[in-house]
Amino acid sequence: MPFRVPSVPIVLDGGLGTLLESRGHDLSSDMWSARLLLQQPDEVRAAHDEFFAAGAQLAISGSYQASFEGFAREGLDRDQAERVMRLSIRIATEARDAAAADGAGPDGRWVAASVGPYGAMLADGSEYRGDYRVGERELREWHAPRMAVLADAQPDLLAVETIPSLSEVRAVLDVLSGSGVPAWVSVTPHLGALRTAEPLESAFAAADGIDEIIAVGVNCCSPSEVLGAIAAARRATDKPIVVYPNSGELWDAKNRTWVGEPGFPRDLVERWLDAGAWIIGGCCRVGPAQISRIASVLHRHPVQPSLGSTT
């Protein structure tokens, strides 16, 4: 069945890479958490298990950094790369099914296949700048094969995330349009705009007419960006809104470290809900404990039976 946004808020998981690091893994390579799909897939499964146990209803797969080019640098040919991409979905699906079988927690659980931006393949922090120096056609041709593989692995939907520019938004929308594959598109904002300084509203408006898009939103940003982004989304579309910001710290790509103070208070989550967010979780530096707190807020929120978008 096509994925349908339910009439109650959905709790996303948190930062998969962050949790894997906390479990003692070095993710400093260009492949980031995708490296563990090759070396220790059981650890990726265990991280998904932790998030479901904390109250997450929707797991985002470990395929964010997975690309044909990235795996080629690790010595994998195209067929091998495809198998690892599919593995990322299977691992998350197994964790989902196990969580559902235990009879505890929420009834609905899903898996979204992470579709990271072009900049994730470059591994140079350019997803936080959008300065790719390639055109929309090249971006479309780069995204399409990987998205086809991930969709064929039968997740519940695709999570196209951390998109920095309007041109990359348009490229992935072109790939999705007419495909019948449900997806959300999430951009990474800074100072109330895309990383390329283009309006958030333009990105959300571009997604409004695409039937396959079940939600729009933001991720991998400061929590302070979320309310403005929700307002921009509301001006552009009636689609549900997904938000999963970072913990409050900022990533210093040059020095490969986090700086600043974390902050993700309960009342802020309530304000996101009141403003119109419906799918809420966390990105970098957000672990199971924070997801548990988000779940406690969302599970008290009143049902809105009129909400729902289908493919």
C-alpha positions as CSV (number, residue, x, y, z in Angstrom):
1,M,0.0,0.0,0.0
2,P,1.2,3.6,-0.7
3,F,2.5,5.3,2.4
4,R,-0.1,7.5,4.0
5,V,0.8,10.2,6.6
6,P,-1.3,9.1,9.6
7,S,-3.7,11.3,11.6
8,V,-1.3,11.4,14.6
9,P,2.2,12.8,14.7
10,I,5.1,10.6,13.7
11,V,8.3,10.2,15.8
12,L,11.4,10.0,13.6
13,D,14.6,8.5,14.8
14,G,17.7,10.5,15.5
15,G,21.3,10.8,14.2
16,L,22.3,7.3,13.1
17,G,26.0,8.3,12.8
18,T,26.0,9.9,16.2
19,L,24.6,6.8,17.8
20,L,27.2,4.6,16.0
21,E,29.9,6.9,17.2
22,S,28.6,6.6,20.8
23,R,28.8,2.9,20.4
24,G,32.6,3.2,19.8
25,H,32.9,3.4,16.0
26,D,35.2,5.7,14.1
27,L,33.2,7.4,11.3
28,S,35.8,9.9,10.2
29,S,36.2,8.3,6.7
30,D,34.5,9.8,3.6
31,M,32.0,7.0,3.8
32,W,30.8,8.0,7.3
33,S,28.2,5.6,8.7
34,A,27.9,3.8,5.3
35,R,31.3,2.2,6.0
36,L,29.7,0.1,8.7
37,L,27.3,-1.4,6.2
38,L,30.4,-3.0,4.7
39,Q,32.2,-3.9,7.9
40,Q,29.7,-4.3,10.8
41,P,26.1,-4.3,9.5
42,D,25.0,-5.8,12.8
43,E,26.0,-2.6,14.5
44,V,23.8,-0.5,12.2
45,R,20.9,-2.9,13.0
46,A,21.6,-2.4,16.7
47,A,21.4,1.3,16.4
48,H,18.1,1.1,14.6
49,D,16.9,-1.2,17.4
50,E,17.9,1.5,20.0
51,F,15.9,4.2,18.3
52,F,12.8,2.0,18.0
53,A,13.1,1.1,21.6
54,A,13.3,4.8,22.5
55,G,9.9,5.4,20.8
56,A,10.8,6.1,17.2
57,Q,8.1,5.1,14.7
58,L,10.1,5.7,11.5
59,A,13.7,4.7,10.9
60,I,15.8,6.4,8.3
61,S,18.2,3.9,6.6
62,G,22.0,4.2,6.7
63,S,22.2,5.0,2.9
64,Y,22.8,8.7,3.3
65,Q,26.4,8.5,2.3
66,A,26.0,5.5,0.0
67,S,26.8,6.2,-3.6
68,F,28.3,4.4,-6.5
69,E,31.2,6.7,-6.6
70,G,31.8,6.4,-2.8
71,F,31.7,2.7,-2.9
72,A,34.0,2.6,-5.9
73,R,36.6,4.4,-3.8
74,E,36.3,1.5,-1.4
75,G,36.9,-1.0,-4.2
76,L,33.3,-2.1,-4.8
77,D,31.9,-2.5,-8.3
78,R,28.4,-1.3,-9.3
79,D,26.7,-4.6,-8.5
80,Q,28.4,-4.8,-5.1
81,A,27.4,-1.2,-4.4
82,E,23.8,-1.9,-5.2
83,R,23.8,-4.9,-2.8
84,V,25.0,-2.7,0.0
85,M,22.4,0.0,-0.7
86,R,19.7,-2.7,-0.5
87,L,21.3,-4.1,2.6
88,S,20.8,-0.7,4.3
89,I,17.0,-1.0,3.7
90,R,16.9,-4.7,4.8
91,I,18.6,-3.9,8.1
92,A,16.2,-1.1,8.9
93,T,13.2,-3.2,7.9
94,E,14.3,-6.1,10.1
95,A,14.6,-3.7,13.0
96,R,11.2,-2.3,12.3
97,D,9.6,-5.7,12.1
98,A,11.3,-6.8,15.3
99,A,10.0,-3.7,17.1
100,A,6.5,-4.3,15.8
101,A,6.6,-7.9,16.9
102,D,7.4,-7.1,20.5
103,G,4.0,-5.6,21.0
104,A,5.2,-2.5,22.8
105,G,5.1,1.1,21.8
106,P,3.2,2.7,18.9
107,D,1.3,0.6,16.3
108,G,2.7,2.2,13.2
109,R,6.3,1.8,12.2
110,W,8.0,2.5,8.9
111,V,11.3,2.7,7.1
112,A,12.5,5.6,4.9
113,A,15.5,5.1,2.6
114,S,17.9,8.0,3.1
115,V,18.7,9.8,-0.1
116,G,21.6,12.1,0.7
117,P,22.6,15.1,-1.4
118,Y,25.3,15.2,-4.1
119,G,27.6,16.9,-1.6
120,A,27.5,13.8,0.7
121,M,29.3,11.9,-2.1
122,L,31.9,14.7,-2.5
123,A,32.5,14.4,1.3
124,D,33.8,17.9,1.5
125,G,31.0,19.6,3.4
126,S,29.5,21.1,0.2
127,E,26.0,20.0,1.2
128,Y,26.2,22.9,3.7
129,R,27.2,25.4,0.9
130,G,25.5,24.1,-2.3
131,D,28.5,25.1,-4.4
132,Y,28.6,22.0,-6.5
133,R,29.5,23.5,-9.8
134,V,27.3,21.1,-11.7
135,G,24.0,21.8,-13.3
136,E,20.5,20.5,-12.7
137,R,20.8,17.9,-15.5
138,E,23.9,16.5,-14.0
139,L,22.3,16.4,-10.6
140,R,19.3,14.6,-12.0
141,E,21.5,12.0,-13.7
142,W,23.5,11.4,-10.6
143,H,20.5,11.0,-8.3
144,A,18.3,8.8,-10.5
145,P,20.2,5.5,-10.5
146,R,20.7,5.4,-6.8
147,M,17.1,6.4,-6.0
148,A,15.9,3.7,-8.3
149,V,17.9,1.1,-6.4
150,L,16.8,2.3,-3.0
151,A,13.1,2.4,-4.1
152,D,13.4,-1.1,-5.6
153,A,14.5,-2.3,-2.1
154,Q,10.9,-1.5,-1.0
155,P,11.2,0.9,1.9
156,D,8.0,2.6,2.8
157,L,9.2,5.8,1.3
158,L,12.3,7.8,0.4
159,A,13.8,10.5,2.7
160,V,15.5,12.9,0.3
161,E,17.4,15.0,2.9
162,T,19.9,17.7,3.6
163,I,19.4,19.3,0.2
164,P,21.1,22.7,0.0
165,S,19.9,24.4,-3.2
166,L,16.9,25.0,-5.3
167,S,18.6,23.3,-8.3
168,E,19.1,20.1,-6.4
169,V,15.5,20.2,-5.1
170,R,14.2,20.5,-8.7
171,A,16.5,17.7,-9.8
172,V,15.2,15.2,-7.3
173,L,11.6,16.3,-7.9
174,D,12.1,15.6,-11.6
175,V,13.3,12.1,-10.8
176,L,10.4,11.5,-8.5
177,S,7.6,13.0,-10.6
178,G,5.5,10.2,-12.1
179,S,7.5,7.5,-10.5
180,G,4.8,6.5,-8.0
181,V,7.5,6.4,-5.2
182,P,6.4,8.2,-2.0
183,A,9.1,10.5,-0.6
184,W,9.7,13.6,1.4
185,V,12.1,16.4,0.5
186,S,14.0,18.0,3.3
187,V,16.3,21.0,2.8
188,T,19.1,22.2,5.1
189,P,18.5,25.9,6.0
190,H,20.7,28.6,7.3
191,L,19.6,32.1,8.4
192,G,16.1,31.4,7.1
193,A,17.1,30.4,3.6
194,L,18.6,27.6,1.6
195,R,22.4,27.2,1.9
196,T,22.6,28.9,-1.5
197,A,20.6,31.9,0.0
198,E,17.6,31.0,-2.1
199,P,14.2,31.3,-0.4
200,L,12.9,28.2,1.5
201,E,9.5,29.0,0.2
202,S,10.6,28.4,-3.4
203,A,11.9,24.9,-2.6
204,F,8.6,24.0,-0.8
205,A,6.5,25.5,-3.6
206,A,8.4,23.4,-6.2
207,A,7.4,20.3,-4.3
208,D,3.8,21.2,-3.9
209,G,2.6,19.9,-7.3
210,I,4.4,16.6,-7.1
211,D,2.0,13.8,-6.1
212,E,4.9,11.6,-4.9
213,I,5.9,14.1,-2.3
214,I,4.1,13.3,1.0
215,A,5.9,15.9,3.1
216,V,8.4,18.8,2.9
217,G,10.6,20.1,5.6
218,V,14.1,20.7,7.1
219,N,16.9,18.7,8.7
220,C,20.5,19.0,9.7
221,C,20.1,22.6,10.9
222,S,19.9,24.5,14.1
223,P,16.7,24.1,16.1
224,S,16.3,27.9,15.8
225,E,15.7,27.5,12.1
226,V,12.7,25.3,12.4
227,L,9.8,27.6,13.2
228,G,10.7,29.9,10.3
229,A,10.9,27.0,8.0
230,I,7.5,25.7,9.1
231,A,6.0,29.1,8.4
232,A,7.6,29.1,4.9
233,A,6.3,25.6,4.2
234,R,2.8,26.6,5.3
235,R,2.8,29.5,2.8
236,A,3.9,27.3,0.0
237,T,2.0,24.0,0.4
238,D,-0.6,22.1,2.4
239,K,1.6,19.0,2.5
240,P,2.6,17.7,5.9
241,I,5.8,19.0,7.4
242,V,8.8,17.0,8.6
243,V,11.4,18.5,10.8
244,Y,14.5,16.9,12.3
245,P,17.2,19.4,13.3
246,N,20.5,18.9,14.9
247,S,20.9,19.1,18.7
248,G,21.9,22.7,18.6
249,E,25.6,22.4,18.0
250,L,27.2,23.4,14.7
251,W,29.5,21.3,12.5
252,D,32.9,22.7,11.8
253,A,33.7,20.9,8.5
254,K,37.3,22.2,8.3
255,N,38.2,20.9,11.7
256,R,35.7,18.0,11.6
257,T,34.2,18.7,15.0
258,W,31.1,20.0,16.7
259,V,31.0,23.5,18.3
260,G,28.5,25.3,20.5
261,E,26.0,24.2,23.1
262,P,23.2,21.6,22.5
263,G,19.6,22.5,23.2
264,F,16.4,20.7,22.4
265,P,13.8,21.6,25.1
266,R,10.4,20.0,25.4
267,D,8.5,23.3,24.9
268,L,10.2,23.9,21.6
269,V,9.0,20.6,20.3
270,E,5.5,21.6,21.4
271,R,5.8,24.9,19.5
272,W,6.8,23.0,16.4
273,L,3.7,20.8,16.7
274,D,1.5,23.8,17.3
275,A,3.0,25.6,14.2
276,G,2.2,22.6,12.0
277,A,5.1,20.1,12.0
278,W,3.8,16.5,11.9
279,I,6.8,14.3,11.5
280,I,9.5,15.2,14.1
281,G,12.8,13.7,15.1
282,G,16.4,14.6,15.2
283,C,19.5,14.7,13.0
284,C,23.2,15.1,14.1
285,R,23.9,14.6,17.8
286,V,20.3,13.6,18.6
287,G,20.3,10.2,20.4
288,P,17.7,7.8,21.8
289,A,17.2,9.7,25.0
290,Q,16.2,12.8,23.1
291,I,13.9,10.8,20.8
292,S,12.3,9.3,23.9
293,R,11.5,12.9,25.1
294,I,10.2,13.9,21.6
295,A,7.9,10.8,21.6
296,S,6.5,11.7,25.0
297,V,5.4,15.1,23.6
298,L,4.0,13.8,20.3
299,H,2.0,11.0,21.9
300,R,0.0,13.5,23.9
301,H,-0.9,15.6,20.8
302,P,-4.5,15.5,19.7
303,V,-5.5,13.6,16.6
304,Q,-6.2,15.5,13.4
305,P,-8.3,13.2,11.3
306,S,-8.3,15.4,8.2
307,L,-4.5,15.2,7.8
308,G,-3.1,12.8,5.2
309,S,-1.3,12.9,1.9
310,T,-1.0,9.9,-0.4
311,T,0.8,9.0,-3.5
